[in-house]
Amino acid sequence: LDEVLRSAGDDTFQVALVHWERMFLASYRDDAAAALEEAHLVEANIADWWAAAGADFLAEAADCLDRVGHTAVASEYFQRAQSDPQSYGRMVAMAECALLARHGDPFLAEERLAVVHQHGIYPRERWRVTLLRAHAAWRRGDPAAGALAAKAFEEAARLGQPQLPLIREREVSEALLGLAAQTGSPAAAALEATSLPVVLAVLGRFELSRGGRPVPVGPGQPAQLLKLVAVNDGRVPAEQAIEALWPDGDPSVGRNRLRTVLSRLREVAPETIDRDGDVLVLGQGVRVDLIQFHRDARQARLLLGGDPGRALAVARSAIARYRGDLLPDDPYEPWADKARETARRAMLDVLDLCAVEAARRGDLDESRRMVERSLDLAPFEDDRYLRVAKILYDQGRRGAALSVLRRAQTVLAPLGIDVPLDLSSLDEMAAA
């Protein structure tokens, strides 16, 4: 592709095709940042080809970006594809099915998937239709999901490409592998033997899963060590881990304990933690929701100055990943305090970004929702109550504005936090 790009020169169509292909490859690698960048590079080379292929590109960009977690951006791309006069083709129909099955309405997904063949879906794509049906069924709680997934894996195997589901739809396939293998499917069993993805969640809960199945780490020191490494961006010096987990112990005793804990952790989840000299590191294949959240939050802030629209879309993706405060069951662990506050402030930043952009567009309801959500994370920041109240007041909803102000007084007064004068003034305006 690099050679093709160098030889393309000023041929915008060839340049766009290269970035189009790179977008696909980045999505298959689960490289969300690269997939988004390549999509925008395609659009930077719009020329005559757009009239014939623009809708197809927008649909496939939506599919790729949704695959890597940019659900909000994907939705915007798909809406643009639908508004294009050429939007009734195979690619647009398939993209709609993918977006619905992965993150949309799973009931509507089944309706669309049941008739998608009417749009001329290629026979080699049938496995994917079946797999997306299986994922939609799984999200609906339909017990048929396992059999459908097994059928999809068998269809791909009959094409001579048994690994295709893990390449094209890795996250979906990984979620369904366990169910499909339980049906006795040889193709599913073969895939499960070669791909047992490990996912670690620390936002809103602590959960380790492999191949879509929970891994029973237990509540003891192995779990605490795993949490400690995860909240430190996947790397912790061994001595720091010892100090954090056994702060009052003898260092030599701590090293023996660490070896014991690592041994116990490797018994249940050997791929989770490796050693890089004197540093403990997360295994290369472990996916951590916290790391993905911070990646999106940083990208949104970087984009804000040059492309507010993209910044808003990426910020929404970050918000979707934040399912709650970091490790809520470990509120008193000192080593989690900084990481928890950093994540909370990053979430407040993206909520504020979305609130400001929504207000700039005149969408006061969306702005209010973003600020109200921030109140759950920062209930003692009085200016946030004032912002919500002002939005409601500007909408003519005086009673609702007054309720917000009363809530502020109820929360802040017992803590000895003075209510600002302008908050009191707004209270009087709302009561008038």
Long-range contacts (C-beta under 8 A, 24 or more apart in sequence): 12-45, 12-46, 12-47, 12-49, 13-45, 13-47, 13-48, 13-49, 15-45, 16-42, 16-45, 16-46, 16-47, 16-49, 16-57, 19-45, 20-57, 20-60, 23-60, 23-61, 23-64, 24-60, 24-64, 26-64, 26-68, 27-63, 27-64, 27-65, 27-67, 27-68, 28-167, 28-168, 28-170, 30-68, 30-170, 30-171, 31-68, 32-65, 32-68, 32-69, 32-70, 32-292, 32-295, 32-296, 33-295, 33-299, 35-64, 35-65, 35-67, 35-68, 35-70, 36-65, 36-70, 36-73, 36-299, 36-310, 36-314, 39-64, 39-65, 39-77, 40-310, 52-86, 54-84, 54-86, 55-81, 55-84, 55-85, 55-86, 55-87, 55-89, 55-91, 55-92, 56-86, 56-89, 56-91, 56-92, 58-84, 59-87, 59-89, 59-91, 59-92, 59-94, 59-95, 59-96, 60-91, 60-95, 62-95, 62-99, 63-94, 63-95, 63-98, 63-99, 66-98, 66-99, 66-102, 66-103, 67-98, 67-102, 67-169, 67-171, 69-292, 69-296, 69-317, 69-321, 70-313, 70-314, 70-317, 71-99, 71-102, 71-103, 71-316, 71-317, 71-320, 72-312, 72-313, 72-314, 72-316, 72-317, 72-320, 73-310, 73-313, 73-314, 73-317, 74-99, 75-99, 76-313, 88-119, 89-119, 90-119, 90-120, 90-121, 90-122, 93-119, 93-121, 94-119, 94-121, 94-125, 94-128, 97-129, 97-132, 98-132, 100-136, 101-132, 101-133, 101-135, 101-136, 101-139, 101-172, 102-132, 102-135, 102-171, 102-172, 106-135, 106-136, 106-137, 106-139, 106-140, 107-136, 107-140, 109-133, 109-136, 110-136, 110-137, 110-140, 124-159, 126-155, 127-152, 127-153, 127-155, 127-156, 127-159, 127-164, 127-165, 128-152, 128-165, 128-168, 128-169, 130-155, 131-165, 131-169, 131-172, 131-173, 131-176, 132-169, 132-172, 134-176, 134-180, 135-172, 135-175, 135-176, 138-175, 138-176, 138-179, 145-176, 145-179, 146-176, 146-179, 146-180, 146-182, 146-183, 147-183, 149-176, 149-177, 149-179, 149-180, 149-188, 150-180, 150-183, 150-184, 150-185, 150-187, 150-188, 152-180, 153-180, 153-185, 153-187, 153-188, 153-191, 154-185, 154-186, 154-187, 154-188, 156-187, 157-186, 157-187, 157-190, 162-187, 162-190, 162-191, 163-191, 163-194, 165-191, 166-191, 166-195, 170-197, 174-211, 174-212, 175-212, 176-212, 177-211, 177-212, 178-211, 178-212, 178-213, 179-212, 196-271, 197-285, 197-287, 198-269, 198-271, 198-272, 198-283, 198-285, 198-286, 198-287, 199-286, 199-287, 199-289, 200-226, 200-230, 200-272, 200-282, 200-286, 200-287, 200-288, 200-289, 201-288, 201-289, 201-323, 202-227, 202-230, 202-231, 202-288, 202-289, 202-290, 202-326, 202-327, 203-289, 203-290, 203-293, 203-321, 203-322, 203-323, 203-324, 203-325, 203-326, 203-343, 204-322, 204-323, 204-324, 204-325, 204-328, 205-323, 205-324, 205-328, 205-329, 206-327, 206-329, 206-330, 208-269, 208-272, 210-269, 215-268, 215-269, 216-268, 217-265, 217-268, 217-269, 218-268, 220-264, 221-245, 221-257, 221-261, 221-264, 222-261, 222-264, 222-265, 222-268, 224-330, 224-333, 225-258, 225-261, 225-262, 225-265, 225-273, 225-280, 226-265, 226-269, 226-272, 226-273, 227-327, 227-330, 227-333, 227-336, 228-335, 229-273, 229-280, 229-281, 229-282, 230-282, 230-288, 230-290, 231-290, 231-326, 231-327, 231-335, 231-336, 231-339, 231-340, 232-335, 232-339, 233-291, 234-281, 234-282, 234-286, 234-288, 234-291, 235-276, 235-279, 235-280, 235-281, 235-282, 236-279, 236-280, 237-278, 237-279, 237-280, 238-275, 238-278, 238-279, 238-280, 239-278, 241-280, 244-334, 244-335, 289-321, 289-323, 290-326, 290-339, 290-343, 292-321, 293-318, 293-321, 293-322, 293-343, 293-346, 293-347, 294-343, 294-346, 296-321, 296-350, 297-346, 297-347, 297-349, 297-350, 300-350, 300-353, 301-349, 301-350, 301-353, 304-353, 308-357, 308-360, 311-353, 311-357, 312-353, 312-354, 312-357, 315-350, 315-353, 315-354, 316-354, 318-346, 318-347, 318-350, 319-347, 319-350, 319-351, 319-354, 322-347, 325-377, 344-377, 344-378, 347-377, 348-374, 348-377, 348-378, 351-377, 355-387, 359-391, 364-391, 364-394, 364-395, 365-395, 367-391, 368-392, 379-411, 380-411, 380-412, 380-415, 380-417, 382-408, 382-412, 382-417, 382-419, 382-420, 382-423, 383-420, 385-423, 386-420, 386-422, 386-423, 386-426, 389-423, 389-426, 389-430, 390-426, 393-426, 393-429, 393-430, 398-429, 398-430, 398-431, 398-432, 399-430, 401-426, 401-430, 402-427, 402-430, 402-431, 405-430
